[in-house]
Amino acid sequence: MIQSKQTVLITGGGSGIGLALAQKFLENNNTVIITGRNFSKLEKVKKENPKIHIYQSDVTNDAEVRMLAEDIQQKFDGLDVLINNAGIMNLVDTGTESNDLQKQMEEIEINYNSPIRVLHYFLPLLKKSNNAVLVNVSSGLAYVPFAQAPVYSGTKSALHFWTLGIRPQLKPHGIKVIELLPPVVDTPLAHGADIAEDDNLKPMPPKKLADVFWKDYITGKEEITPGISKALKVMGRLAPKFIFKQLNKQAIPNK
Ligand SMILES: NC(=O)c1ccc[n+]([C@@H]2O[C@H](COP(=O)([O-])OP(=O)(O)OC[C@H]3O[C@@H](n4cnc5c(N)ncnc54)[C@H](OP(=O)(O)O)[C@@H]3O)[C@@H](O)[C@H]2O)c1
């Protein structure tokens, strides 16, 4: 895998895993572009990482993603690495009628529909690259569902299956497809969902996740399973009921 002088786009790169990956690609002399909805957050990242390029762009907005692709083609003369990282996680109690339906639909839109949308608009750019890579950031929960976040788990397993399906389809076009399935990582997403406080799940620092990712990425590994995600993959196949019970001692979220 080519490690430097690539143009890399990371959706949702203004915090957490996306930002740690952005810094890793920057360290290795790549041109890095990050997106997000909150522009002041991106400006703060730009101040601390002057070489990074920032775009306010919502992955759920068709016109914004299309314009982003046009702009990147013009300003950067193409794209080599697309990282579908933007995502949210909601804890949901499905047995409660007062559930926010809109929030659940938004979660599907961001986590599953948007990687499909972003790839659609960037496909022509990737096809022109000699070293094209698509990285989809799903989750270890793609292997074993987390009951407190049922919609999230569904979107991540859907993203996992989509990734498996498109890998052989994109191969003849010279696009390598990689999936990163993180464990619990110490980010705003994990804190918002209260899971970073669970002693059994021991959140991984984002920088460590980026180090593990990079080690596997440069060897061209297709499915990257840091920390507990590797065990979730194996146990999800060997003892699915057991591992489901272990992960879901409390099915209803506290908040
Ligand atoms: N942390 C974990 O434990 C964990 C575990 C497994 C997988 N993951 C996955 O890793 C990815 C990154 O999550 P993270 O933990 O690093 O959380 P995070 O720090 O909250 O990062 C998510 C980023 O996505 C951006 N985003 C959300 N909705 C967006 C939209 N509609 N358009 C553009 N950007 C959007 C957010 O920025 P704005 O709000 O400014 O848009 C934010 O910077 C997600 O796909 C998540 O599911 C995380």
PDBQT file of the ligand as one rigid body, heavy atoms in Angstrom, charges set to zero:
ROOT
HETATM    1  N1  LIG A 301     -15.887   5.588  19.455  1.00  0.00    +0.000 N 
HETATM    2  C1  LIG A 301     -16.193   4.316  19.378  1.00  0.00    +0.000 C 
HETATM    3  O1  LIG A 301     -16.230   3.617  20.391  1.00  0.00    +0.000 OA
HETATM    4  C2  LIG A 301     -16.458   3.680  18.032  1.00  0.00    +0.000 A 
HETATM    5  C3  LIG A 301     -16.452   2.282  17.951  1.00  0.00    +0.000 A 
HETATM    6  C4  LIG A 301     -16.692   1.679  16.719  1.00  0.00    +0.000 A 
HETATM    7  C5  LIG A 301     -16.922   2.456  15.595  1.00  0.00    +0.000 A 
HETATM    8  N2  LIG A 301     -16.924   3.821  15.692  1.00  0.00    +0.000 N 
HETATM    9  C6  LIG A 301     -17.186   4.582  14.467  1.00  0.00    +0.000 C 
HETATM   10  O2  LIG A 301     -16.123   5.473  14.217  1.00  0.00    +0.000 OA
HETATM   11  C7  LIG A 301     -16.600   6.586  13.455  1.00  0.00    +0.000 C 
HETATM   12  C8  LIG A 301     -16.099   7.854  14.108  1.00  0.00    +0.000 C 
HETATM   13  O3  LIG A 301     -16.698   8.001  15.381  1.00  0.00    +0.000 OA
HETATM   14  P1  LIG A 301     -15.966   8.609  16.654  1.00  0.00    +0.000 P 
HETATM   15  O4  LIG A 301     -16.075   7.637  17.742  1.00  0.00    +0.000 OA
HETATM   16  O5  LIG A 301     -14.670   9.148  16.273  1.00  0.00    +0.000 OA
HETATM   17  O6  LIG A 301     -17.002   9.769  17.059  1.00  0.00    +0.000 OA
HETATM   18  P2  LIG A 301     -16.931  11.355  16.955  1.00  0.00    +0.000 P 
HETATM   19  O7  LIG A 301     -15.717  11.891  17.599  1.00  0.00    +0.000 OA
HETATM   20  O8  LIG A 301     -18.270  11.834  17.405  1.00  0.00    +0.000 OA
HETATM   21  O9  LIG A 301     -16.755  11.579  15.376  1.00  0.00    +0.000 OA
HETATM   22  C9  LIG A 301     -17.785  11.492  14.461  1.00  0.00    +0.000 C 
HETATM   23  C10 LIG A 301     -17.621  12.646  13.493  1.00  0.00    +0.000 C 
HETATM   24  O10 LIG A 301     -18.607  12.527  12.485  1.00  0.00    +0.000 OA
HETATM   25  C11 LIG A 301     -19.050  13.830  12.160  1.00  0.00    +0.000 C 
HETATM   26  N3  LIG A 301     -20.398  13.730  11.614  1.00  0.00    +0.000 N 
HETATM   27  C12 LIG A 301     -21.514  13.258  12.221  1.00  0.00    +0.000 A 
HETATM   28  N4  LIG A 301     -22.562  13.381  11.398  1.00  0.00    +0.000 NA
HETATM   29  C13 LIG A 301     -22.098  13.923  10.254  1.00  0.00    +0.000 A 
HETATM   30  C14 LIG A 301     -22.692  14.298   9.035  1.00  0.00    +0.000 A 
HETATM   31  N5  LIG A 301     -24.016  14.161   8.837  1.00  0.00    +0.000 N 
HETATM   32  N6  LIG A 301     -21.917  14.815   8.054  1.00  0.00    +0.000 NA
HETATM   33  C15 LIG A 301     -20.582  14.994   8.245  1.00  0.00    +0.000 A 
HETATM   34  N7  LIG A 301     -19.963  14.669   9.400  1.00  0.00    +0.000 NA
HETATM   35  C16 LIG A 301     -20.714  14.144  10.378  1.00  0.00    +0.000 A 
HETATM   36  C17 LIG A 301     -18.987  14.628  13.462  1.00  0.00    +0.000 C 
HETATM   37  O11 LIG A 301     -18.759  16.013  13.244  1.00  0.00    +0.000 OA
HETATM   38  P3  LIG A 301     -19.960  17.092  13.168  1.00  0.00    +0.000 P 
HETATM   39  O12 LIG A 301     -20.854  16.827  14.326  1.00  0.00    +0.000 OA
HETATM   40  O13 LIG A 301     -19.266  18.408  13.199  1.00  0.00    +0.000 OA
HETATM   41  O14 LIG A 301     -20.634  16.856  11.869  1.00  0.00    +0.000 OA
HETATM   42  C18 LIG A 301     -17.790  14.014  14.160  1.00  0.00    +0.000 C 
HETATM   43  O15 LIG A 301     -16.624  14.782  13.958  1.00  0.00    +0.000 OA
HETATM   44  C19 LIG A 301     -18.121   6.454  13.433  1.00  0.00    +0.000 C 
HETATM   45  O16 LIG A 301     -18.530   5.910  12.210  1.00  0.00    +0.000 OA
HETATM   46  C20 LIG A 301     -18.409   5.476  14.560  1.00  0.00    +0.000 C 
HETATM   47  O17 LIG A 301     -19.595   4.773  14.371  1.00  0.00    +0.000 OA
HETATM   48  C21 LIG A 301     -16.694   4.443  16.879  1.00  0.00    +0.000 A 
ENDROOT
TORSDOF 0
